Amino acid sequence: CSKEDKDTTPPVITITSPADGSTLEKGKSYPIIGTITDNTELAEIDAGGFKITSFDTKNSYSFTNVSLPIPADTKETGGVLKITAKDKAGNVATKTISFSIK
């Protein structure tokens, strides 16, 4: 009897924009650019509270038409964009992008 291998590999999150450590201006909106891939099948993505459950293919997603708005009345401080991806086996990956606001 052969035992089916259990998927223990979490998704891979690659974000190129906004760049970690970048400075974002108040009153502007910034595109989220990047991809998320999994070795088997994605289940859910959370991009800063924006839930994504429809993917390009069962194991990949490219961010399109998703942006990070910085309200004009935001305090000049630091901000964080947290992206979490979960696959069908329950493996979770998280990527945190830190930025400053001016």
Phi, psi and omega in degrees: 000128176261136181266133179291133180292134178276136178286116178241009182265120179286162175299161177250124181251123177236116179242125179256342178208132359288149181285145177299130180088003182282168177249125180249144183267142177297146177082005179242164178239138185241133179290143172267119183240129179165184181223157173227129180231157177220152181285343178235278183209129178286149177245313183202147175234138174238113180249091180062035180095352178268110184276135179235124179231003177244126189241165178297313172223175184296338182236020175208150178215133174246131179292124173220138179058031174242125182230161179249101179279139175247104182302148182297333182266013178292140177291148177284098186206200176260155178225164181222135171249120181250126179241128180237135177234138180233138177260173184298335179277355179094003177287138185236139174235145179228138176234130179244125178252120178260141180212162174253156182240130177235000000 
